[in-house]
Amino acid sequence: MALRCRHPKDKSVTRTIPLCILLFVFSVGSSSAPQQDVTSGTWLLGSCQITVKTADDRTFQENDLESFRDGFCRGMIEGVSKASPRVCLDDLTYAQQARIVLKYLQDHPEEIHQRNAILVDKALSKAFPCHDNDVEWFDVE
């Protein structure tokens, strides 16, 4: 499909271009939702709350964002629990693991600014430590 430009003498073009620019500026500048830092504990806290709610209430229907955040919490827990030498999990469900992380976040609001992986590691290693290999595998801020 080829775009055709109108001749500059066409007055509809001279009126349309400024209108388009104005609409573009207002649509870009007026975002309805502020950007959230998905690497911080605040995002993780909300995500794991959704995971626990989904597990507890079988009638709860997640929307697309809630489904993404549920998967985010589960993925963070799965990744850290597999990668961290400080975590030795027993046979737990994702909901149980999410409850442990959620409780840690609620009990330690002063740490909520830290990165997700660090917080998940702290929560799980506190609940399920590997005493024979108690090393830090991450850089603490």
N, C-alpha and C positions, 0 to 999 in steps of 0.2 A: 504494500500500500504506500503510495507516494504522497508526501505532504506538499501541498501547494501554497505558496505565499501569495497573498493578495498585493496588489499594487499599493504603495504608500498613500496614494490619493484617496483610497477607499476609507471613508471616515469610520466605518464599523470596526476596522482593524485598530485604528488609533484610540478608540474607546475600549475595545476588548482587551488589549494588552495591559493597560494599567489596572483594569478590573481583575484580570488573572493574577497579576503580580500581588495585588492587595489581598486577594483570597488566599494565595499561597503563603504569604507572610503570616496571616492570622491563623491558618490551619497548622503551620509548623510551630508557631509560638505559643499556641494554647493547648498544650497537652493536658488532658484531664487527670492523668495519674502521674505522680512524681516518680522518678526513677528510684528503685530500691537497690541496695547493695546486696546482691545475692551471695556474696562471699562471707558475709558476717553472720553472727549467731542470731540476729533478729530474724533474718529470712529462714534460717534453719528452725528456729523456734516455731514460727507460724507453719512451716511445712510439716514438722513432726506432729503438731497439734492436729493437722488434717489427717495424717496417717493414723493417729490414735482414734480420731472421730470415725474414720472410715471403718476401722476394725471393730469399734464398739457398737456402731449403729448400722446394721445391715440394710436399713431402708434409706440411708443417706446416699444421695445421688451426686457424685462429684461433677462439677462443670470442668471445662478444659483446663483452666488455670489450677484448680484444686487437684485435678488428676496429675498435672505436671509436678506440682509441689509435693504431692504424696510420693511420686516416683523419685523426686529429688531427695527427700528424706531417706527413703529406702536405699537409694543408690549411694548416698554418703555413708550410711551405716555399713552397707555391704563392702564398699571400697576400703574404708578404714579398717574394718574388722579383718579383712583378708590381708591388708598390707602392713598393719602395725604389728611389730614384734612384742608390743606391750599388752596386747589383747588376746586372751584365750577364752573364747566364747564356748559355752555349753550349747546344747541343742535348744535354741530359743527361736520363737517366731519373730517376724519383723515387728509385729505390734509390741511384743515384750521389749525388744531392743529399742524401739522408738520411745516407749515409756521411760526407759532408763535414761536416754538422751534428753528427753523432754524434762524429766525431773531434775537432771543435772543443770540444765539451762535455767529452769525456774529457781533453783536453789542458789545459783551463782550469777545473778544479774550483773555483777561487776565485771564479768568476763565476756559478756554478750557481744562486745566489739571485736573479739578475736575471730580468726578465720574458722570456717565450718569444720574442716578436717581436724584442727587442733582440739576443738570443743568435743567432737565425737570421740576422738581418741581419749581425751581426759575422762569423759563420762564412762566409756566402755572399759578402759583400763582400771578405773576405780572400782567398778562393779565386778570385773573379771580379769584381774591382773595375772600376768605371767611372771611369777617371782624369779624364775631362773634367768630371765632376759629382760631386765628392767632398765632399758635404755631409751633415750629420747630419739625419735626418728625424724623429727621435724625441727625447724628453726623457730624458736620462740621469739615473738616480737619484742 
